[in-house]
């Protein structure tokens, strides 16, 4: 969470307010919630990190509250 807060400051040049999304759209010039592309990249990153760590990717997604709506677990690169 600390890293995400630092990413916010780095991206927008200020501390987030209580109304700002901490997990924000990486493509936006202003703080707004993650777009569909950001969500897909986030989900893919969790799956890849879980695989590298030897953790069940489905379980890793469940821990962060994702039920794999984008089908990352069934897509191979």
Backbone torsions as a table, in degrees:
resi	resn	phi	psi	omega
1	UNK	NA	-38.0	178.1
2	UNK	-61.8	-40.9	178.6
3	UNK	-62.5	-41.2	-179.9
4	UNK	-65.7	-39.4	176.6
5	UNK	-62.7	-40.8	178.3
6	UNK	-65.8	-37.9	176.1
7	UNK	-61.4	-37.6	177.7
8	UNK	-62.1	-49.1	-179.8
9	UNK	-61.6	-44.2	179.2
10	UNK	-61.1	-40.4	-175.9
11	UNK	-75.0	-44.3	-171.8
12	UNK	-108.9	-5.1	175.4
13	UNK	73.5	21.1	179.1
14	UNK	-159.4	164.0	174.7
15	UNK	-72.9	146.3	177.6
16	UNK	-71.3	147.7	173.3
17	UNK	-88.3	169.9	178.0
18	UNK	-59.7	-21.6	-178.9
19	UNK	-92.1	-7.5	-179.4
20	UNK	-82.1	142.1	175.1
21	UNK	-75.8	129.8	178.1
22	UNK	-73.8	-37.8	173.5
23	UNK	-96.9	97.8	-169.2
24	UNK	-109.3	166.5	176.9
25	UNK	-70.0	121.7	-177.7
26	UNK	-73.2	-14.5	-176.7
27	UNK	-97.3	-5.1	-175.3
28	UNK	-93.9	147.3	176.1
29	UNK	-82.9	-16.1	178.0
30	UNK	-124.4	153.4	-179.5
31	UNK	-63.7	121.0	173.2
32	UNK	-150.1	159.7	-179.0
33	UNK	-57.7	157.6	-179.5
34	UNK	-57.3	139.2	175.6
35	UNK	-83.2	178.0	-178.6
36	UNK	-61.2	-37.6	178.9
37	UNK	-66.1	-43.7	177.6
38	UNK	-60.2	-43.6	179.9
39	UNK	-62.5	-40.5	179.0
40	UNK	-65.6	-42.7	178.7
41	UNK	-64.2	-40.6	179.0
42	UNK	-63.2	-47.8	179.7
43	UNK	-61.4	-45.0	179.5
44	UNK	-61.9	-41.3	178.7
45	UNK	-61.6	-40.3	178.3
46	UNK	-65.2	-44.2	-179.6
47	UNK	-62.8	-46.2	-179.3
48	UNK	-64.5	-41.7	178.6
49	UNK	-64.4	-40.0	178.4
50	UNK	-63.3	-43.9	178.6
51	UNK	-60.3	-44.4	-179.5
52	UNK	-65.5	-31.6	-179.3
53	UNK	-87.4	-4.0	-179.1
54	UNK	76.4	25.5	-179.9
55	UNK	-104.1	146.0	176.6
56	UNK	-61.9	117.5	-178.4
57	UNK	-57.9	-37.8	178.8
58	UNK	-63.0	-39.3	178.7
59	UNK	-67.7	-39.8	178.3
60	UNK	-62.4	-41.7	177.4
61	UNK	-64.6	-40.6	179.8
62	UNK	-62.5	-37.2	-179.5
63	UNK	-61.3	-36.9	179.9
64	UNK	-93.6	8.8	174.0
65	UNK	82.2	24.9	178.3
66	UNK	-110.1	130.0	179.1
67	UNK	-101.2	23.5	178.3
68	UNK	61.8	49.5	-180.0
69	UNK	-66.9	-20.4	-177.8
70	UNK	-94.2	-1.1	175.8
71	UNK	75.2	23.4	-178.0
72	UNK	-58.2	-33.4	-177.3
73	UNK	-71.7	-19.5	-178.0
74	UNK	-105.7	-0.6	-179.6
75	UNK	-105.4	135.1	174.9
76	UNK	-114.6	146.8	-179.9
77	UNK	-94.6	NA	NA
